[in-house]
Amino acid sequence: MDLFEKLKNNRGPLGQHASIAHGYFAFPKLEGELAPRMKFRGKEVLTWSLNNYLGLGNHPEIRKVDAEAAAEWGLAYPMGARMMSGNSNLIEEFESQLSDFIGKPDTMVLNYGYQGIMSVIDALLDRKDAVVYDSECHACIYDGLRMHLGKRFVFPHNDIESCEKQLERATKVIEKTGGSILVITEGIFGMLGDQGRIKDIVALKKKYQFRLLVDDAHGFGTMGATGVGTGEEQGVQDEIDIYFSTFAKSMASIGAFVSSNEQVIEYLRYNTRSQIFAKTLPMPIVAGNMKRLDMLRNQPEHKEKLWTVVKALQSKLRERGFNIGKTESPVTPVFLSGGNNEAANLIIDLRENYSIFCSVVIYPVVPKDVILLRLIPTAVHTMEDVEETIAAFEKVSEKLKSKYYANLDINVTV
């Protein structure tokens, strides 16, 4: 079969819905200044879909530094990959500041999070090694693991008993191959909002020899007494061997970083393909990220405001009988019962008639007849935003229970 003919006939699990989804359910356009209220299809909506946890994305201090850095450097410098011609004093200073904050000896800044962790995993492992990982790890981790030529052992989400069984299996493998074991989990799981059981995994080091990699994309800046992350929250930051996070969440920017000891980071600098063969971050991004880190470290009021909103939103949802699962973080899932057609009509109703914009997750990402509405609170949301959202959710929930949405055709012009 011709390649293009194959793509025409098999659009993929998401692409098969593109004709009705594109521009509304998928690839929607939120316009205007980054804020809790933005424009969707020309209409103001209260949005809960921006990973702008600390409200820094549109903060005037941040915008000032971003603009000044762009004027000073332009968007091209430094030109090239860091190994060849793209290194700079500023990015090395930024790495030093990150190491000091995270509490690790050394840090490597990455040009992008998704490709960054894929390439880190690829660099760390060879065919003799075994990897043990949580089943709910992010797609970027799965894509990194797809490149691993050695043994892979997955354990059900946060099931420490199963994790230990997989470590037993992995240990038997490396005894034959002479390899090593890497365990991978997340600090905060971005769909459900629960914490990875880092402390319990660390305890298994007493019985098994392995190193631990934690992807803390949603925990960095939001969790722990000082915002260091989920390791700080659980009191085991020092026991995380390789700490990874992105700037795309609490810092509302671009790029990522990985922290560990000097030997590991030096190895990654010379072996992480997505950094060796791709352009470094432009200088204005680095300068802007340094300002974001400074505010994250020295202005705790942003994190405090975030958690005020989080606690209000989550407590009120629970009080009104909504199932928000086991979230232990700002990520706020709301689980409802209904099929994909009902989910589509509920979202249309929320956006068009109640002016609430949030993300929806349906089968096959979640089980059949489950509708997951995912809310991301930020420091710049208000108590009025919370009350308005709760009221809207109560109304659409009652409609869903009455089968109102089941009896409607999906009717939206995309």
C-alpha positions as CSV (number, residue, x, y, z in Angstrom):
1,M,0.0,0.0,0.0
2,D,1.2,3.5,-0.8
3,L,2.3,5.3,2.4
4,F,-0.1,8.3,1.8
5,E,-3.0,5.9,1.1
6,K,-2.3,4.2,4.5
7,L,-2.4,7.5,6.3
8,K,-5.6,8.4,4.6
9,N,-7.3,5.1,5.6
10,N,-6.0,5.1,9.2
11,R,-6.0,8.5,10.8
12,G,-5.1,7.2,14.3
13,P,-7.1,7.1,17.5
14,L,-7.4,10.9,17.8
15,G,-7.0,11.9,14.2
16,Q,-10.1,9.9,13.2
17,H,-12.2,12.5,15.0
18,A,-10.4,15.5,13.4
19,S,-13.4,16.5,11.2
20,I,-15.5,17.3,14.2
21,A,-12.8,18.1,16.8
22,H,-10.3,20.4,15.1
23,G,-10.5,23.9,16.3
24,Y,-12.9,23.2,19.2
25,F,-12.1,20.0,21.2
26,A,-8.6,19.7,19.7
27,F,-6.3,22.6,18.8
28,P,-8.6,25.3,20.3
29,K,-7.3,28.9,20.2
30,L,-7.3,30.9,23.4
31,E,-6.6,34.5,22.5
32,G,-5.7,37.6,24.4
33,E,-3.4,38.3,27.4
34,L,-2.5,35.2,29.5
35,A,-5.0,35.4,32.3
36,P,-7.8,33.4,34.0
37,R,-10.2,35.1,31.5
38,M,-9.3,34.9,27.8
39,K,-11.1,34.8,24.5
40,F,-12.3,31.6,22.8
41,R,-13.9,32.0,19.4
42,G,-14.5,35.7,20.1
43,K,-16.2,35.1,23.5
44,E,-14.7,35.6,27.0
45,V,-14.2,32.4,29.0
46,L,-12.9,31.6,32.4
47,T,-10.1,29.2,31.6
48,W,-8.6,26.4,33.8
49,S,-6.3,25.0,31.1
50,L,-3.1,27.0,31.4
51,N,0.0,25.4,33.2
52,N,0.8,28.8,34.6
53,Y,0.7,27.7,38.2
54,L,2.4,30.7,39.8
55,G,0.9,33.3,37.5
56,L,4.3,34.3,36.1
57,G,3.5,33.9,32.5
58,N,2.1,37.4,32.2
59,H,3.7,39.0,35.3
60,P,4.9,42.6,34.6
61,E,8.3,41.9,36.1
62,I,8.7,38.9,33.9
63,R,7.6,40.7,30.8
64,K,10.0,43.5,31.5
65,V,13.0,41.2,31.7
66,D,11.8,39.2,28.6
67,A,11.5,42.4,26.6
68,E,14.8,43.8,27.7
69,A,16.6,40.6,27.0
70,A,15.1,40.3,23.5
71,A,16.1,43.9,22.8
72,E,19.7,43.2,24.0
73,W,20.3,39.8,22.5
74,G,17.8,39.2,19.7
75,L,16.4,35.7,19.4
76,A,19.3,34.1,17.5
77,Y,22.2,34.3,20.0
78,P,23.9,32.0,20.9
79,M,23.8,30.3,17.5
80,G,24.2,26.5,17.3
81,A,24.3,23.6,19.6
82,R,26.0,24.1,23.0
83,M,28.8,21.6,22.3
84,M,29.8,23.3,19.0
85,S,29.1,27.1,19.3
86,G,26.1,27.7,21.5
87,N,27.4,27.8,25.0
88,S,27.4,31.0,27.1
89,N,28.3,32.3,30.6
90,L,24.7,33.2,31.3
91,I,23.4,29.6,30.7
92,E,26.2,28.2,33.0
93,E,25.3,30.7,35.7
94,F,21.6,29.7,35.3
95,E,22.6,26.0,35.8
96,S,24.6,26.9,38.9
97,Q,21.5,28.7,40.3
98,L,19.3,25.7,39.6
99,S,21.7,23.3,41.3
100,D,21.8,25.5,44.4
101,F,18.0,25.6,44.5
102,I,17.4,22.0,43.8
103,G,20.1,20.8,46.1
104,K,22.1,18.8,43.6
105,P,25.8,19.2,42.7
106,D,25.3,19.9,39.0
107,T,22.7,20.7,36.5
108,M,22.3,20.7,32.7
109,V,19.7,23.0,31.1
110,L,17.9,21.4,28.2
111,N,16.4,23.1,25.1
112,Y,13.1,21.4,25.5
113,G,11.4,19.1,28.0
114,Y,9.8,16.4,25.9
115,Q,12.8,15.6,23.7
116,G,15.1,16.3,26.7
117,I,13.9,13.6,28.9
118,M,13.6,11.1,26.0
119,S,17.2,11.8,25.2
120,V,18.3,11.6,28.8
121,I,16.8,8.2,29.2
122,D,18.4,7.1,25.9
123,A,21.8,8.3,27.1
124,L,21.6,6.7,30.5
125,L,20.6,3.2,29.4
126,D,22.3,0.5,27.2
127,R,21.1,-2.9,26.2
128,K,22.6,-4.5,29.3
129,D,20.5,-2.3,31.6
130,A,17.0,-2.8,33.0
131,V,14.4,-0.1,33.7
132,V,11.5,-0.3,36.1
133,Y,8.8,2.4,35.7
134,D,5.3,3.5,36.8
135,S,2.5,2.6,34.3
136,E,1.2,6.2,34.4
137,C,4.4,7.9,33.4
138,H,4.1,10.7,30.8
139,A,4.2,10.0,27.1
140,C,7.7,11.6,26.9
141,I,9.0,8.9,29.3
142,Y,7.3,6.1,27.3
143,D,8.8,7.5,24.1
144,G,12.3,7.5,25.7
145,L,11.8,3.9,26.8
146,R,10.8,2.8,23.3
147,M,14.4,3.5,22.4
148,H,15.8,1.3,25.1
149,L,17.1,-2.0,23.8
150,G,17.3,-3.7,27.2
151,K,14.6,-5.1,29.5
152,R,11.7,-3.0,30.6
153,F,9.5,-3.8,33.6
154,V,6.4,-1.7,34.3
155,F,4.4,-1.7,37.6
156,P,0.8,-0.6,38.1
157,H,0.5,3.0,39.1
158,N,2.0,3.7,42.5
159,D,1.8,-0.1,43.4
160,I,5.0,-0.4,45.5
161,E,4.5,-4.2,46.1
162,S,4.5,-4.6,42.3
163,C,7.4,-2.2,42.0
164,E,9.4,-4.5,44.3
165,K,8.5,-7.6,42.3
166,Q,9.7,-5.8,39.1
167,L,12.9,-4.9,40.9
168,E,13.4,-8.6,41.7
169,R,13.0,-9.5,38.0
170,A,15.2,-6.7,36.9
171,T,17.9,-7.8,39.4
172,K,17.9,-11.3,37.9
173,V,18.4,-9.8,34.5
174,I,21.4,-7.6,35.3
175,E,23.0,-10.4,37.2
176,K,23.3,-12.1,33.8
177,T,24.0,-9.1,31.7
178,G,26.3,-7.1,34.1
179,G,24.1,-4.0,33.6
180,S,22.4,-1.6,36.0
181,I,18.8,-0.8,37.1
182,L,17.1,2.6,36.6
183,V,13.7,3.2,38.3
184,I,11.5,6.0,36.8
185,T,8.5,7.7,38.3
186,E,7.0,11.1,38.5
187,G,6.7,13.6,41.3
188,I,3.2,14.6,40.4
189,F,1.2,12.7,37.8
190,G,-0.2,15.3,35.5
191,M,-3.5,13.7,34.7
192,L,-4.6,12.5,38.2
193,G,-2.7,15.0,40.4
194,D,-1.5,12.3,42.9
195,Q,2.1,12.1,44.0
196,G,4.5,9.4,43.0
197,R,5.5,7.3,46.0
198,I,9.1,8.5,45.9
199,K,9.7,7.9,49.6
200,D,8.5,4.3,49.4
201,I,10.6,3.6,46.3
202,V,13.7,5.2,48.0
203,A,13.1,2.7,50.9
204,L,13.6,-0.2,48.5
205,K,17.2,0.9,48.0
206,K,17.9,-0.9,51.3
207,K,17.2,-4.2,49.5
208,Y,18.0,-3.5,45.8
209,Q,20.7,-1.7,43.9
210,F,19.2,0.9,41.5
211,R,19.2,4.6,40.7
212,L,16.0,6.7,40.8
213,L,15.0,9.2,38.1
214,V,12.1,11.5,39.0
215,D,10.2,13.7,36.4
216,D,8.8,16.5,38.6
217,A,7.3,18.7,35.9
218,H,4.2,19.5,37.9
219,G,6.0,19.5,41.3
220,F,8.8,21.9,40.7
221,G,7.8,25.3,42.0
222,T,4.5,24.1,43.5
223,M,5.4,21.4,46.1
224,G,7.5,21.4,49.2
225,A,8.1,24.1,51.8
226,T,10.3,26.2,49.5
227,G,8.9,25.0,46.1
228,V,11.9,22.7,45.4
229,G,9.4,20.0,44.5
230,T,7.8,16.7,45.4
231,G,11.1,15.3,46.8
232,E,11.2,18.1,49.3
233,E,7.5,17.6,50.0
234,Q,8.2,13.9,50.9
235,G,11.5,14.6,52.7
236,V,13.6,12.6,50.3
237,Q,15.0,15.2,47.8
238,D,18.6,14.0,48.6
239,E,17.7,10.4,47.7
240,I,16.6,11.3,44.2
241,D,19.5,10.4,42.0
242,I,18.5,12.2,38.9
243,Y,16.0,15.0,39.1
244,F,14.3,16.3,36.0
245,S,11.8,19.1,35.5
246,T,10.5,21.5,32.8
247,F,10.2,25.3,32.8
248,A,6.8,24.9,31.1
249,K,4.7,24.6,34.2
250,S,5.4,26.8,37.3
251,M,7.8,29.0,35.3
252,A,5.4,29.3,32.3
253,S,8.3,29.3,29.8
254,I,10.3,27.0,27.5
255,G,13.1,24.5,28.3
256,A,13.9,22.0,31.0
257,F,16.7,20.8,33.2
258,V,18.2,17.7,34.7
259,S,20.2,17.7,38.0
260,S,22.5,15.0,39.5
261,N,26.1,14.6,40.6
262,E,28.9,16.1,38.6
263,Q,29.9,12.8,36.9
264,V,26.4,12.1,35.7
265,I,25.8,15.6,34.4
266,E,29.2,15.6,32.6
267,Y,28.2,12.3,31.0
268,L,24.9,13.7,29.9
269,R,26.4,16.8,28.4
270,Y,28.5,14.7,26.1
271,N,26.0,12.0,25.3
272,T,22.5,13.5,25.2
273,R,21.7,13.6,21.5
274,S,18.8,16.1,21.6
275,Q,21.3,18.6,23.0
276,I,24.4,17.7,21.1
277,F,22.6,18.0,17.7
278,A,20.1,20.8,18.3
279,K,20.2,24.5,18.9
280,T,20.6,25.8,22.4
281,L,18.0,28.0,24.1
282,P,18.1,31.6,22.8
283,M,19.6,34.1,25.3
284,P,16.3,36.0,26.0
285,I,14.7,32.6,27.1
286,V,17.7,32.0,29.5
287,A,17.6,35.5,30.9
288,G,13.8,35.3,31.3
289,N,14.0,31.9,33.0
290,M,16.6,33.2,35.5
291,K,14.2,35.9,36.5
292,R,11.4,33.4,36.9
293,L,13.6,31.2,39.1
294,D,14.5,34.3,41.2
295,M,10.8,35.0,41.7
296,L,10.0,31.4,42.5
297,R,12.7,31.3,45.1
298,N,12.3,34.8,46.7
299,Q,8.6,35.6,46.3
300,P,6.8,32.8,48.1
301,E,3.5,34.7,48.0
302,H,2.9,33.3,44.5
303,K,3.0,29.7,45.7
304,E,0.9,30.7,48.7
305,K,-1.8,32.3,46.5
306,L,-1.8,29.2,44.3
307,W,-2.5,26.9,47.2
308,T,-5.2,29.2,48.5
309,V,-7.0,28.8,45.2
310,V,-6.3,25.0,45.1
311,K,-7.6,24.3,48.6
312,A,-10.7,26.4,47.9
313,L,-11.5,24.8,44.6
314,Q,-10.8,21.2,45.7
315,S,-12.6,21.5,49.0
316,K,-15.7,23.0,47.4
317,L,-15.8,20.3,44.7
318,R,-15.7,17.6,47.4
319,E,-18.3,19.4,49.5
320,R,-20.7,19.4,46.5
321,G,-20.2,15.7,45.9
322,F,-17.8,15.7,43.0
323,N,-15.2,12.9,42.7
324,I,-11.7,14.5,42.3
325,G,-9.8,11.3,42.9
326,K,-6.7,11.2,45.0
327,T,-5.1,14.4,44.0
328,E,-2.4,15.7,46.3
329,S,-1.3,18.7,44.1
330,P,-2.8,21.7,42.2
331,V,-3.9,19.3,39.4
332,T,-7.6,18.9,39.9
333,P,-9.4,16.1,38.0
334,V,-13.2,15.9,38.1
335,F,-14.5,12.4,37.2
336,L,-18.0,12.1,35.7
337,S,-19.9,9.2,34.1
338,G,-20.8,9.3,30.5
339,G,-19.8,8.4,27.0
340,N,-17.9,10.4,24.4
341,N,-21.0,11.9,22.8
342,E,-22.1,13.1,26.2
343,A,-18.7,14.5,27.0
344,A,-18.6,16.5,23.8
345,N,-22.1,18.0,24.5
346,L,-21.2,18.8,28.1
347,I,-18.0,20.7,27.0
348,I,-20.0,22.6,24.4
349,D,-22.5,23.6,27.0
350,L,-19.8,24.6,29.5
351,R,-18.0,26.8,27.0
352,E,-21.0,28.3,25.1
353,N,-23.5,28.7,27.9
354,Y,-21.5,28.9,31.1
355,S,-18.2,30.4,29.7
356,I,-16.0,27.9,31.4
357,F,-13.0,26.5,29.5
358,C,-11.3,23.4,30.8
359,S,-9.7,20.3,29.3
360,V,-11.7,17.1,28.7
361,V,-10.2,13.6,28.6
362,I,-12.2,10.7,27.2
363,Y,-11.8,7.1,26.1
364,P,-9.3,5.7,25.1
365,V,-7.2,7.8,27.4
366,V,-9.5,7.0,30.3
367,P,-11.8,3.9,30.6
368,K,-15.1,3.8,28.6
369,D,-18.0,5.8,30.1
370,V,-15.6,8.0,32.1
371,I,-15.4,11.7,31.5
372,L,-12.4,13.5,33.0
373,L,-12.5,17.3,33.3
374,R,-9.0,18.5,34.2
375,L,-8.7,21.9,36.0
376,I,-5.4,23.7,36.5
377,P,-5.7,26.4,39.2
378,T,-3.2,29.3,39.2
379,A,-2.1,32.0,41.6
380,V,-4.0,34.5,39.6
381,H,-7.4,32.9,39.8
382,T,-9.9,34.4,42.4
383,M,-12.4,33.1,44.8
384,E,-15.1,34.5,42.5
385,D,-13.6,32.3,39.7
386,V,-13.9,29.3,41.9
387,E,-17.5,30.0,42.9
388,E,-18.5,30.6,39.3
389,T,-16.9,27.3,38.2
390,I,-18.5,25.2,41.0
391,A,-22.0,26.6,40.1
392,A,-21.5,25.8,36.4
393,F,-20.2,22.3,37.2
394,E,-23.3,21.6,39.4
395,K,-25.6,22.5,36.6
396,V,-23.9,20.5,33.8
397,S,-23.5,17.5,36.2
398,E,-27.3,17.5,36.8
399,K,-27.9,17.6,33.0
400,L,-25.5,14.8,32.6
401,K,-27.2,12.6,35.2
402,S,-30.6,13.3,33.5
403,K,-29.3,12.1,30.2
404,Y,-29.8,15.5,28.6
405,Y,-26.5,15.3,26.7
406,A,-27.1,11.8,25.6
407,N,-30.1,12.9,23.6
408,L,-28.4,15.7,21.7
409,D,-26.4,15.5,18.5
410,I,-23.0,17.1,18.6
411,N,-23.7,20.5,17.2
412,V,-20.9,23.0,17.0
413,T,-19.4,24.7,14.0
414,V,-15.7,24.1,14.0
